[in-house]
């Protein structure tokens, strides 16, 4: 209810209904009274409808879409009728009689069904609000040909060059390993040897070799791990 879009929608709908004065409210209430009346109706029925939707979705999440919508509309219609009857009783001291009750209930249930269905369709088509944007690719990939850019596998020193290895290929660039490591971004990995950096998510196996270790990467390359860095790959869960 505190979302700006919800507040604007509730105020706008209440304003339209307050000015139009449907269901005889233009004859019974002055403009300001109608605005307050319809604001109460819209806010309360939308709020109770939101609660009903959340409860039905929570308890019956495995139901098919249209069955879920139907049940939500029925539950919302029942609750909305109670709200409208309560507001009318407070405002006008009026309860629908036997002759008026069918039309009254049909109107409220119909509105609840239309609004519930419309909101469900919008929610179904809307992208997930909690979806986070994909992470930016590591800056070091800009040093590679476009067709070889992909998930980082390893960085390996060769004289004054660094061989950048990805899942799509490799390239040799004139660069220090420390500078190359500064450009890997959020890629999980570590310097496992004075001449090698390895991406942890590309490690397929690890084995001990004396007091050192060997990492087998997703591209088949074998990266040595110095004794001083055994603890780092063990903490990463790559080596028992």
KEBASE-503495 format. One record per residue: residue in three letters; z, y negated, x of N, C-alpha, C in turn. Coordinates in steps of 0.001 Angstrom, whole numbers, padded with zeros to 6 digits, always signed. Example, Ala and Ser with C-alpha at 12.3 -4.5 7.8 and 13.67 -1.06 7.14 Angstrom:
ALA+007800+005690+013190+007800+004500+012300+007800+003300+013200
SER+007080+002250+012850+007140+001060+013670+007870-000030+012900
! end
This chain:
UNK+000000+001210+000816+000000+000000+000000+000000-001261+000851
UNK+000444-001156+002097+000521-002333+002965-000792-002594+003702
UNK-001765-001706+003558-003033-001906+004250-003743-003132+003675
UNK-004278-004004+004521-004927-005231+004019-006028-004967+002995
UNK-006840-003921+003224-007923-003621+002283-007351-003241+000922
UNK-006289-002455+000913-005656-002062-000347-005098-003276-001083
UNK-004411-004141-000355-003833-005335-000980-004915-006229-001581
UNK-006000-006429-000836-007090-007266-001342-007705-006649-002595
UNK-007925-005326-002560-008528-004650-003710-007628-004739-004938
UNK-006337-004501-004750-005396-004558-005875-005349-005970-006465
UNK-005268-006975-005608-005232-008359-006094-006524-008746-006799
UNK-007661-008312-006237-008950-008667-006834-009121-008013-008203
UNK-008790-006739-008321-008930-006043-009601-007968-006636-010631
UNK-006750-006916-010202-005778-007517-011123-006253-008891-011590
UNK-006865-009669-010695-007364-010996-011062-008491-010895-012085
UNK-009421-009963-011862-010540-009781-012795-010015-009378-014174
UNK-009112-008392-014205-008562-007936-015487-007720-009026-016146
UNK-006987-009789-015318-006176-010864-015880-007013-011939-016540
UNK-008145-012283-015921-009030-013299-016498-009759-012746-017715
UNK-010239-011471-017610-011001-010889-018716-010109-010569-019914
UNK-008880-010142-019649-007945-009828-020733-008374-008687-021626
UNK-008721-007511-021064-009149-006394-021908-007996-005786-022694
UNK-008334-004893-023650-007359-004172-024469-006439-005118-025245
UNK-006987-006264-025633-006238-007194-026470-005214-008045-025749
UNK-005139-007953-024431-004137-008747-023705-004487-010225-023698
UNK-005770-010565-023931-006122-011989-023979-005540-012669-025213
UNK-005310-011900-026270-004726-012478-027482-003201-012538-027415
UNK-002614-011640-026655-001150-011525-026659-000474-012318-025538
UNK-001200-012555-024446-000572-013171-023279-001371-014374-022793
UNK-000657-015361-022249-001317-016483-021591-001896-016011-020258
UNK-002741-016841-019630-003452-016429-018421-002496-015973-017317
UNK-001471-016776-017034-000539-016415-015960+000194-015118-016297
UNK+000592-014953-017549+001266-013728-017966+000336-012518-017831
UNK-000951-012724-018186-001918-011619-018050-002086-011224-016593
UNK-002136-012225-015707-002288-011924-014284-001112-011090-013777
UNK+000108-011484-014173+001299-010729-013747+001279-009332-014357
UNK+000910-009235-015633+000868-007941-016331-000112-006997-015644
UNK-001332-007471-015407-002353-006595-014819-002071-006302-013350
UNK-001423-007219-012657-001028-006921-011275-000023-005773-011250
UNK+000922-005800-012200+001908-004714-012284+001225-003394-012628
UNK+000302-003418-013588-000399-002192-014001-001208-001614-012839
UNK-002013-002476-012196-002899-001997-011126-002092-001485-009934
UNK-001091-002262-009507-000313-001872-008327+000462-000583-008582
UNK+001102-000487-009752+001913+000696-010046+001056+001944-010230
UNK-000053+001820-010955-000890+003002-011177-001602+003435-009899
UNK-002025+002463-009078-002639+002846-007799-001605+003506-006889
UNK-000404+002945-006871+000646+003529-006039+001005+004938-006464
UNK+001178+005146-007777+001525+006484-008256+000365+007438-008047
UNK-000876+006930-008147-002041+007775-007885-002111+008205-006434
UNK-001762+007310-005522-001748+007648-004101-000711+008728-003803
UNK+000457+008608-004432+001502+009615-004242+001047+010967-004789
UNK+000438+010961-005975-000054+012210-006568-001116+012851-005676
UNK-002028+012045-005151-003081+012561-004272-002479+013205-003029
UNK-001493+012531-002437-000867+013065-001226-000138+014378-001515
UNK+000558+014443-002649+001312+015655-002986+000389+016827-003295
UNK-000665+016565-004074-001608+017640-004408-002312+018137-003151
UNK-002752+017210-002297-003432+017597-001059-002496+018393-000162
UNK-001234+018002-000118-000253+018687+000729+000015+020101+000225
UNK+000215+020254-001083+000577+021560-001631-000637+022457-001880
UNK-001815+021864-002032-003004+022656-002389-004173+022320-001477
UNK-003893+022236-000180-004912+021806+000782-006082+022772+000868
UNK-005858+024033+000511-006921+025034+000655-007858+025099-000548
UNK-007566+024333-001586-008430+024348-002765-009776+023714-002462
UNK-010770+024098-003206-012080+023474-003067-012005+022006-003478
UNK-012960+021239-002968-012919+019784-003145-012798+019387-004609
UNK-013704+019883-005464-013715+019424-006850-012508+019924-007635
UNK-011993+021094-007295-010777+021570-007953-009593+020692-007551
UNK-009551+020307-006285-008503+019409-005812-008575+018073-006541
UNK-009798+017534-006685-009984+016255-007373-009559+016357-008842
UNK-009927+017459-009486-009589+017640-010902-008078+017677-011116
UNK-007393+018462-010276-005932+018553-010410-005279+017201-010120
UNK-005780+016517-009082-005235+015197-008751-005434+014219-009906
UNK-006621+014255-010523-006901+013352-011642-005983+013637-012828
UNK-005730+014915-013114-004855+015266-014234-003414+014811-013976
UNK-002914+015101-012771-001544+014700-012430-001423+013181-012435
UNK-002437+012508-011858-002427+011042-011840-002483+010477-013248
UNK-003310+011096-014102-003427+010635-015484-002104+010715-016225
UNK-001386+011812-016031-000077+011968-016685+000887+010878-016210
UNK+000965+010707-014901+001886+009707-014343+001474+008288-014717
UNK+000152+008025-014704-000333+006680-015050-000024+006351-016506
UNK-000156+007351-017383+000184+007125-018795+001644+006726-018945
UNK+002508+007402-018233+003937+007074-018305+004200+005659-017800
UNK+003495+005275-016704+003670+003930-016151+003202+002876-017149
UNK+002007+003076-017713+001444+002082-018643+002310+001976-019897
UNK+002762+003119-020398+003643+003079-021575+004931+002316-021257
UNK+005483+002545-020069+006700+001842-019677+006488+000344-019556
UNK+005382-000072-018922+005100-001505-018775+004857-002141-020138
UNK+004124-001453-021016+003867-001990-022351+005146-002101-023172
UNK+006029-001129-022999+007295-001176-023732+008127-002372-023277
UNK+008137-002615-021952+008905-003746-021423+008271-005080-021813
UNK+006930-005136-021746+006222-006401-021980+006097-006740-023465
UNK+005684-005736-024265+005385-005998-025673+006371-005329-026626
UNK+007228-004454-026085+008091-003679-026972+007271-002741-027833
UNK+006148-002236-027281+005179-001456-028071+005013-000057-027512
UNK+005012+000918-028409+004674+002292-028060+003509+002730-028934
UNK+002557+003488-028381+001413+003923-029201+001858+004850-030312
UNK+001372+004574-031524+001698+005418-032666+000858+006680-032665
UNK+001086+007507-033665+000362+008779-033761-001138+008556-033840
UNK-001577+007555-034580-003006+007299-034735-003611+006719-033458
UNK-002829+005932-032718-003348+005267-031514-003250+006135-030269
UNK-002372+007138-030309-002079+007903-029087-003300+008611-028490
UNK-004155+009281-029288-005311+009959-028675-006219+009008-027903
UNK-006531+007853-028500-007394+006881-027820-006721+006333-026576
UNK-005433+006053-026701-004667+005530-025558-004690+006519-024396
UNK-004379+007788-024676-004347+008804-023629-005729+009040-023034
UNK-006748+009096-023880-008109+009333-023399-008561+008212-022477
UNK-008215+006975-022835-008614+005831-022009-007943+005890-020644
UNK-006635+006139-020626-005900+006171-019359-006329+007350-018494
UNK-006500+008518-019111-006959+009686-018350-008374+009461-017814
UNK-009205+008825-018617-010580+008560-018162-010617+007642-016957
UNK-009832+006565-016997-009774+005635-015866-009220+006347-014628
UNK-008165+007152-014826-007577+007888-013693-008596+008829-013075
UNK-009382+009506-013898-010381+010444-013389-011464+009726-012600
UNK-011926+008584-013123-012993+007829-012442-012507+007313-011092
UNK-011335+006693-011088-010810+006122-009834-010502+007223-008824
UNK-009878+008317-009271-009549+009418-008370-010800+010010-007741
UNK-011834+010231-008543-013085+010808-008032-013755+009870-007044
UNK-013805+008591-007380-014454+007613-006492-013742+007544-005145
UNK-012415+007476-005175-011656+007387-003921-011786+008677-003100
UNK-011827+009830-003774-011971+011102-003063-013327+011194-002374
UNK-014379+010733-003056-015721+010758-002454-015796+009814-001262
UNK-015190+008641-001381-015180+007694-000265-014417+008276+000916
UNK-013257+008873+000643-012436+009451+001713-013149+010614+002396
UNK-013901+011389+001599-014624+012537+002164-015717+012086+003120
UNK-016362+010958+002806-017467+010477+003638-016995+009638+004804
UNK-015780+009120+004734-015294+008220+005781-014973+009009+007041
UNK-015235+008440+008245-014854+009114+009479-013346+009161+009620
UNK-012842+010127+010363-011406+010243+010594-010862+008987+011262
UNK-009796+008431+010640-009228+007212+011210-008580+007441+012552
UNK-007898+008711+012762-007213+008998+013980-008129+009397+015118
UNK-009613+009494+014823-010515+009932+015867-010628+008872+016944
UNK-010399+009273+018166-010465+008339+019278-011864+008352+019872
UNK-012334+007208+020394-013664+007167+021003-013720+008052+022226
UNK-014895+008620+022521-015005+009467+023701-014703+008673+024962
UNK-014053+009304+025951-013729+008583+027185-014986+008152+027927
UNK-014885+007024+028613-016026+006537+029392-016304+007495+030551
UNK-017565+007748+030872-017871+008647+031991-017371+008061+033300
UNK-016985+008916+034243-016506+008421+035539-017533+007500+036198
UNK-017044+006438+036809-017923+005451+037436-018778+006047+038554
UNK-018271+007096+039194-018995+007681+040322-020320+008302+039886
UNK-020442+008663+038624-021683+009264+038145-022852+008296+038199
UNK-022559+006993+038226-023637+006008+038322-024354+006075+039655
UNK-023768+006749+040631-024397+006899+041946-025375+008079+041980
UNK-025445+008824+040896-026281+010023+040857-027526+009800+040015
UNK-028579+010582+040242-029736+010545+039340-029300+010887+037920
UNK-029975+010304+036936-029574+010474+035539-029558+011943+035131
UNK-030545+012720+035600-030628+014116+035174-029533+014997+035783
UNK-028776+014484+036732-027714+015261+037366-026320+014787+036966
UNK-026265+013843+036060-024972+013341+035608-024378+014275+034563
UNK-023126+014639+034777-022428+015536+033864-020961+015594+034244
UNK-020250+016578+033717-018832+016720+034042-018661+016953+035536
UNK-017727+016213+036129-017476+016353+037564-016895+017728+037875
UNK-017367+018308+038999-016861+019593+039459-016056+019413+040747
UNK-016671+018750+041741-015991+018589+043025-016628+017460+043826
UNK-015864+016970+044799-016346+016008+045789-016069+016621+047153
UNK-017116+016709+047979-016965+017370+049280-017538+016489+050395
UNK-016771+016332+051458-017179+015490+052583-018171+016238+053464
UNK-019243+015546+053846-020208+016052+054817-020531+014905+055771
UNK-019942+014921+056960-020049+013828+057931-019566+012529+057287
UNK-020450+011530+057191-020059+010253+056588-020456+010197+055111
UNK-020848+011306+054566-021314+011349+053181-020339+012148+052313
UNK-020482+011982+051016-019750+012781+050047-020774+013450+049133
UNK-020646+014762+049002-021512+015487+048078-020818+015517+046718
UNK-021437+014859+045747-020903+014824+044381-021490+015998+043616
UNK-020623+016866+043122-021068+018038+042378-020678+017895+040907
UNK-021660+018113+040036-021403+018107+038592-021941+019410+038008
UNK-021734+019593+036719-022234+020808+036066-023753+020800+035955
UNK-024373+019648+036224-025831+019548+036118-026534+019438+037463
UNK-025787+019384+038550-026419+019285+039859-025521+018574+040848
UNK-026097+018134+041946-025306+017460+042976-026160+016413+043685
UNK-025466+015499+044350-026153+014437+045097-025281+014047+046276
UNK-025936+013659+047374-025238+013246+048593-025292+011730+048685
UNK-024123+011096+048779-024079+009630+048823-023257+009193+050024
UNK-023624+008029+050576-022894+007467+051710-021635+006805+051178
UNK-020501+007481+051375-019264+007029+050748-018091+007773+051381
UNK-016949+007099+051457-015733+007776+051917-015128+008552+050755
UNK-014467+009654+051069-013874+010462+050016-012828+009674+049234
UNK-012034+008858+049911-011002+008081+049218-011613+007111+048221
UNK-012753+006508+048596-013429+005596+047671-014040+006370+046505
UNK-014575+007558+046801-015153+008377+045732-014081+008791+044738
UNK-012900+009135+045234-011805+009545+044349-011347+008404+043446
UNK-011484+007175+043905-011108+006015+043089-012049+005812+041908
UNK-013200+006513+041927-014200+006331+040879-014300+007512+039922
UNK-013357+008451+040002-013439+009610+039105-012836+009322+037733
UNK-012205+008158+037562-011644+007785+036266-010501+008692+035848
UNK-010555+009140+034580-009475+009960+034029-009727+011451+034207
UNK-010731+011819+034982-011013+013240+035179-009816+013919+035835
UNK-009251+014958+035218-008092+015631+035816-008491+016371+037091
UNK-007810+016107+038163-008131+016754+039430-007267+016205+040541
UNK-007518+016684+041768-006712+016233+042897-007443+016549+044194
UNK-007032+015841+045237-007521+016144+046579-006784+017399+047052
UNK-007515+018480+047218-006882+019756+047564-007043+020094+049048
UNK-007801+019256+049744-008072+019469+051174-008480+018109+051729
UNK-008360+017930+053003-008733+016622+053563-010202+016298+053324
UNK-011029+017304+053058-012462+017081+052852-012925+017421+051439
UNK-011980+017725+050518-012399+018187+049189-011495+017650+048081
UNK-012129+017274+046994-011464+016945+045732-012015+017897+044691
UNK-011168+018438+043824-011618+019389+042807-011157+018955+041424
UNK-012044+019121+040435-011698+018856+039033-010996+020089+038469
UNK-009786+019926+038008-008996+021068+037560-009615+021782+036358
UNK-010269+021046+035462-010833+021701+034282-012104+022488+034590
UNK-012598+022406+035837-013793+023158+036233-013446+024355+037125
UNK-012161+024601+037335-011738+025743+038142-011801+027006+037287
UNK-012517+028007+037785-012643+029264+037056-011706+030344+037583
UNK-011342+030272+038851-010371+031221+039401-009788+030645+040681
UNK-008640+031177+041059-007973+030748+042294-007369+031978+042952
UNK-007489+032031+044255-006916+033170+044974-006298+032689+046274
UNK-005292+033408+046721-004658+033079+047989-005503+033614+049136
UNK-005475+032870+050243-006138+033283+051485-005177+032958+052612
UNK-004251+033875+052865-003195+033598+053837-002255+032553+053281
UNK-001993+031510+054058-001124+030435+053581-001920+029336+052888
UNK-003185+029581+052648-004049+028639+051942-004536+029277+050635
UNK-005509+028637+049993-006057+029190+048752-007530+028791+048636
UNK-008221+029471+047755-009628+029193+047482-009797+029019+045973
UNK-010451+027926+045585-010773+027695+044171-012248+028001+043940
UNK-012530+028815+042953-013912+029070+042562-014220+028179+041372
UNK-015238+027317+041527-015549+026320+040517-016579+026830+039521
UNK-016780+026065+038463-017704+026479+037396-019145+026576+037871
UNK-019513+025870+038933-020877+025944+039465-021019+026991+040567
UNK-019963+027766+040792-020006+028821+041794-019510+028407+043166
UNK-019298+027120+043373-018829+026646+044677-017393+027095+044919
UNK-017057+027329+046190-015695+027686+046566-015085+026543+047357
UNK-013969+026035+046858-013304+024880+047446-012010+025341+048113
UNK-011844+025068+049410-010610+025470+050088-009448+024555+049700
UNK-008270+025144+049656-007056+024388+049389-006160+024522+050612
UNK-005805+023405+051191-004953+023444+052383-003533+023819+052009
UNK-002779+024259+052995-001410+024694+052758-000571+023582+052131
UNK-000816+022341+052563-000016+021224+052057-000264+020952+050573
UNK-001395+021441+050035-001746+021151+048647-001582+022348+047720
UNK-001016+023441+048232-000779+024609+047390+000131+024253+046213
UNK+001153+023457+046482+002094+023093+045422+001394+022321+044293
UNK+000414+021480+044644-000283+020672+043629-001058+021551+042670
UNK-001785+022568+043193-002566+023413+042285-001661+024393+041535
UNK-000518+024704+042121+000432+025557+041399+001017+024786+040219
UNK+001352+023499+040438+001882+022675+039342+000854+022478+038240
UNK-000437+022509+038622-001499+022359+037619-001751+023653+036868
UNK-001035+024712+037218-001174+025985+036530-002367+026804+036983
UNK-002933+026487+038143-004113+027189+038628-003779+028369+039524
UNK-002561+028412+039992-002176+029465+040936-000763+029934+040605
UNK-000550+031229+040422+000804+031710+040130+001766+031376+041266
! end
